[in-house]
Amino acid sequence: MSESNAKYKQVYEALKSSILSGKYHADSPMPSLRSLVRKHGFSTITIRRAFDELERQGLIARHRGSGTFVSRSGVARKLGLIVPGVAYSEFFPPIVSEISRLAQENEYTLLFGDIASKRPEKRASMAKKLAKEFVEQGVAGVLYQPLELVVDVKKVNQDILSVFDRAQIPVVILDNDFLQVPERSEYDVVGIDNVAAGVLAAEHLLSLGARKIHFLRRPRCSSSVNNRMRGVMSALNLMGLPVRMSAVLTAEPDDVATVKRHLRRGRPDAFVCGNDAAAISLKQTLEGLGYRIPDDIMLIGFDDVAYANIVSPRLTTVRQPCMEIAGAAFRRLLARIADPTLPVFSIFLPVRLIVRESTKVIGKNKGGRNSRVQGKGRR
């Protein structure tokens, strides 16, 4: 380590220790640059570097014209995490694990309550209770994944977020905004561009020769799934292909009767599903009805969870960068805590299409095979 780095680290560690020990109270002013220069005998540049690092860690906040102050997080050192998705998706546990690691690394206590009920309505009531507990425990900020699959989902999420708003606790939303496009909430959102991800999935199928592409979404699905659907339909529209709402199947993927009824109206070349879990469940339903994947109907999911690479045939999917989402959300929360006046951001991380055996080039002899399978599906 260079001498200049050693000097700034020395000042940074001394100031951080004073903040964490309670020497400086929340919203109290920090010593001036001039006084710290005199105290440590280092240059103004060195002291400023230490302040920059303290601000990056969310320990202090600079207010133009009034000085530098200890942030609330600098004293509380507690963050709240509400992620209902751990109860039903493999996508969220890696994000939670990485946020936990980052909190420990940055000397924060992470409060993460149990809301892993299998019942959506129960998850909602548990999340509301947890929000109130976080306020009582004095968290400096909260990372929140909006609830889905519940009745009146918009109001449920607004009620939970209002608990933090009243307590003036900053919130960064994970995965997707709780409002449907074109609406936009007043919170930072960190996830992926779901519309663009839907376009990516559809373009892959179009390149394989698919023209009748349908989308499966579960009832009361999240805005992220609806945006993926919009992306798929947008790609079809740009190709000049007909876009009909009949191409959208809103149902549980294991609802055999509804899936069978949908297929009677016109069998698609492919289904794009809201996530991998839905795609794999739909695969089982289709196979039970006599369809072969991908020979008769191709499938694409989202997330790239572990079992997407285990099922047969293995699932083509759009991979989300879990670690990067967690890191970006954590850093954004620290920045939001340090300066609540920052502009509201949407931070989108890049996705990657993972091509596996559930999609393939449409062959010349596909029609004959499908005629037989369609007949079986109608019985």
TASUL-V980989 format. One record per backbone hydrogen bond with DSSP energy under -1.0 kcal/mol. CO is the residue of the C=O (numbers start at 1). NH is the residue of the N-H. If there is no record, write none. Layout:
CO|NH, CO|NH
This chain:
2|6, 3|7, 4|8, 5|9, 6|10, 7|11, 8|12, 9|13, 10|14, 11|15, 12|16, 13|17, 14|18, 15|19, 16|20, 17|21, 18|23, 19|22, 25|28, 28|70, 32|36, 33|37, 34|38, 35|39, 36|40, 37|41, 43|47, 44|48, 45|49, 46|50, 47|51, 48|52, 49|53, 50|54, 51|55, 52|56, 53|57, 54|59, 55|58, 59|71, 61|69, 63|66, 63|67, 67|63, 68|30, 69|61, 70|27, 72|75, 72|76, 73|77, 77|109, 78|140, 79|111, 80|143, 82|145, 83|86, 84|87, 85|88, 85|89, 92|96, 93|97, 94|98, 95|99, 96|100, 97|101, 98|102, 99|103, 100|104, 101|105, 102|106, 103|108, 104|107, 109|79, 111|81, 119|123, 120|124, 121|125, 122|126, 123|127, 124|128, 125|129, 126|130, 127|131, 128|132, 129|133, 130|134, 131|135, 132|136, 133|137, 134|139, 135|138, 141|80, 142|172, 143|82, 144|174, 152|156, 153|157, 154|158, 155|159, 156|160, 157|161, 158|162, 161|165, 162|166, 164|169, 165|168, 170|142, 172|144, 173|190, 174|176, 180|183, 188|173, 189|347, 190|175, 191|349, 192|194, 193|197, 194|198, 195|199, 196|200, 197|201, 198|202, 199|203, 200|204, 201|205, 202|206, 203|207, 205|210, 206|209, 208|362, 212|269, 212|270, 214|272, 215|249, 216|274, 217|251, 218|221, 220|149, 222|226, 223|227, 224|228, 225|229, 226|230, 227|231, 228|232, 229|233, 230|234, 231|235, 232|236, 233|237, 234|238, 235|239, 236|241, 237|240, 244|247, 245|248, 247|215, 249|217, 252|255, 254|256, 255|259, 256|260, 257|261, 258|262, 259|263, 260|264, 263|266, 269|298, 270|214, 271|300, 272|216, 275|279, 276|280, 277|281, 278|282, 279|283, 280|284, 281|285, 282|286, 283|287, 284|288, 285|289, 286|291, 287|290, 292|296, 292|297, 298|271, 300|273, 301|318, 302|276, 305|308, 306|309, 307|310, 307|311, 308|315, 314|358, 316|301, 317|354, 318|303, 319|352, 320|322, 321|325, 322|326, 323|327, 324|328, 325|329, 326|330, 327|331, 328|332, 329|333, 330|334, 331|335, 332|336, 333|337, 334|338, 335|339, 339|342, 345|189, 347|191, 352|319, 354|317, 356|359, 358|299, 363|366, 365|369, 366|370, 367|371, 368|372, 369|373, 370|374, 371|375, 372|376, 373|377, 374|378
